Amino acid sequence: MKENMHTLESNNSSLAPDGNGKKALRIIISGGGTGGHIFPAVSIANAIKELRPDAQILFVGAEGRMEMQRVPDAGYEIIGLPIAGFDRKHLWKNFAVLVKLARSQWKARSIIRKFRPQVAVGVGGYASGPTLKTAGMMGVPTLIQEQNSYAGVTNKLLAQKARKICVAYEGMEKFFPADKIIMTGNPVRQNLTKGMPAKEEALRTFGLQPGKRTILVVGGSLGARTINDTLTAGLSVIQANSDVQFIWQTGKYYHKQVMEAVRAAGEIPNLYVSDFIKDMASAYAAADLVISRAGAGSISEFCLLHKAVILVPSPNVAEDHQTKNALALVDKQAAIYVKDSEAEHKLLQVALDVVNEPAKLQALSEHIAQLALPDSARIIAQEVIQLAEKSGR
Ligand SMILES: CC(=O)N[C@H]1[C@@H](OP(=O)(O)OP(=O)(O)OC[C@H]2O[C@@H](n3ccc(=O)[nH]c3=O)[C@H](O)[C@@H]2O)O[C@H](CO)[C@@H](O)[C@@H]1O
């Protein structure tokens, strides 16, 4: 923290215009909790930097959450707030949550005072609440980005004060003031759309063989119990189908248990297992077919990369929004849908059938490609820069 504060102080010394006579930009991006919030944020930051390399960008996240590792990995500075979510099961525990919220607002205030941003961008997740609320109260213009077809609680609250609301689905006027909405799609990390590795090279990074059909299995940024249980129960099927290879992301929480089962099953050379895949560009390049949860960010990536996919939406998310995300694709023959409750008895067989049917893979890929919304990060970055330039700060 001391180090962060040191950087903040040095940021203060650069409030003057840059060498080109343009105003030096200072932008806060806040939110996180899961990859679905963090990676769009990183992508927006990258696009701002592409347009304005002089811009200073500071992330504000939640202490102990995934963004505290992933944002520095992407090359940006982040400060954590001591924020936590409300515990709906144990109401008595929420006193501590309220104290953390107050401390977070106080800390956000001090960060904003020191960094003096011209704009604060919220991408959803715990930290964006206190950061954007405080920014709004201090007169800093705010922009929010909603990834899903169903608006999160934090974004709904922040929408009243926000200047712009960037969305990825039609019909978001149900949640947000229509005049602030801009249809941008979800920003995807630039390394996934530019300069992907060749398939053979990608397979080698996972220790897999070139020339074999490959299935990438991802359970969103945190992993998915149903998908992991299905593959664990199917280890002998995977072993028996050695002409098909698997790249399996388990998520941090399930990794140990999965690895025990994999070790007990004996040698499976056609299987690569990891808790989290940092190099998603290689994972996508290697895959002929993807099995995945239906998180909004993942779906945007499948569309942009034209990936044939089987979606197993999580039934445990607000308003069942992953099923809605998935059905929007399934209705256009752009994805295959397997219900969470049916995954264990049919997912693996459906995947093995489809991956061996080139015409089906091709059709899925062509249909999903039509749903891609490219340029999302750049469009959002332009909005952010415009707000910053207009602000009197
Ligand atoms: C359980 C839950 O609350 N899920 C929500 C969460 O999903 P989740 O955090 O899983 O997010 P998404 O599916 O939207 O995106 C996952 C992101 O993680 C990346 N990735 C994934 C695995 C991996 O090993 N490495 C890696 O880099 C993917 O490339 C993608 O960029 O946020 C989404 C966007 O708000 C929501 O739609 C989801 O419903």
The ligand as a Tripos MOL2 file, in Angstrom:
@<TRIPOS>MOLECULE
LIG
   39    41     1     0     0
SMALL
NO_CHARGES

@<TRIPOS>ATOM
      1 C1        -20.6630  -17.5670  -11.3710 C.3       1 LIG1
      2 C2        -20.7630  -16.1640  -11.8240 C.2       1 LIG1
      3 O1        -21.0800  -15.2730  -11.0740 O.2       1 LIG1
      4 N1        -20.5170  -15.9470  -13.1170 N.am      1 LIG1
      5 C3        -20.5880  -14.6210  -13.7120 C.3       1 LIG1
      6 C4        -19.1760  -14.1140  -13.9730 C.3       1 LIG1
      7 O2        -18.5890  -15.1240  -14.7630 O.3       1 LIG1
      8 P1        -17.0550  -15.3470  -15.0080 P.3       1 LIG1
      9 O3        -16.1990  -14.5980  -14.0590 O.co2     1 LIG1
     10 O4        -16.8540  -16.7920  -15.1650 O.co2     1 LIG1
     11 O5        -16.9070  -14.5420  -16.3510 O.3       1 LIG1
     12 P2        -17.0710  -14.7520  -17.8810 P.3       1 LIG1
     13 O6        -17.5230  -16.0750  -18.2830 O.co2     1 LIG1
     14 O7        -17.8470  -13.5760  -18.3460 O.co2     1 LIG1
     15 O8        -15.5530  -14.5280  -18.3340 O.3       1 LIG1
     16 C5        -14.5420  -15.3690  -17.9000 C.3       1 LIG1
     17 C6        -13.2520  -14.7300  -18.2940 C.3       1 LIG1
     18 O9        -12.2070  -15.4400  -17.6650 O.3       1 LIG1
     19 C7        -11.2620  -15.8260  -18.6410 C.3       1 LIG1
     20 N2        -10.6310  -17.0640  -18.1850 N.ar      1 LIG1
     21 C8        -11.3910  -18.1150  -17.8080 C.ar      1 LIG1
     22 C9        -10.8000  -19.2610  -17.3690 C.ar      1 LIG1
     23 C10        -9.3910  -19.3380  -17.3320 C.ar      1 LIG1
     24 O10        -8.7920  -20.3420  -16.9500 O.2       1 LIG1
     25 N3         -8.6760  -18.2710  -17.7350 N.ar      1 LIG1
     26 C11        -9.2540  -17.1140  -18.1460 C.ar      1 LIG1
     27 O11        -8.5510  -16.1590  -18.4900 O.2       1 LIG1
     28 C12       -12.0540  -15.9790  -19.9210 C.3       1 LIG1
     29 O12       -11.2110  -15.9240  -21.0440 O.3       1 LIG1
     30 C13       -13.0160  -14.8030  -19.7920 C.3       1 LIG1
     31 O13       -12.3870  -13.6160  -20.2050 O.3       1 LIG1
     32 O14       -19.2190  -12.8520  -14.6710 O.3       1 LIG1
     33 C14       -19.9430  -12.8480  -15.9060 C.3       1 LIG1
     34 C15       -19.8730  -11.4280  -16.4710 C.3       1 LIG1
     35 O15       -20.3410  -10.4920  -15.5590 O.3       1 LIG1
     36 C16       -21.3740  -13.3410  -15.7010 C.3       1 LIG1
     37 O16       -22.0450  -13.4180  -16.9500 O.3       1 LIG1
     38 C17       -21.3390  -14.7030  -15.0340 C.3       1 LIG1
     39 O17       -22.6610  -15.2000  -14.8240 O.3       1 LIG1
@<TRIPOS>BOND
     1     1     2 1
     2     2     3 2
     3     2     4 1
     4     4     5 1
     5     5     6 1
     6     5    38 1
     7     6     7 1
     8     6    32 1
     9     7     8 1
    10     8     9 2
    11     8    10 1
    12     8    11 1
    13    11    12 1
    14    12    13 2
    15    12    14 1
    16    12    15 1
    17    15    16 1
    18    16    17 1
    19    17    18 1
    20    17    30 1
    21    18    19 1
    22    19    20 1
    23    19    28 1
    24    20    21 ar
    25    20    26 ar
    26    21    22 ar
    27    22    23 ar
    28    23    24 2
    29    23    25 ar
    30    25    26 ar
    31    26    27 2
    32    28    29 1
    33    28    30 1
    34    30    31 1
    35    32    33 1
    36    33    34 1
    37    33    36 1
    38    34    35 1
    39    36    37 1
    40    36    38 1
    41    38    39 1
@<TRIPOS>SUBSTRUCTURE
     1 LIG1         1 GROUP 0 **** ****
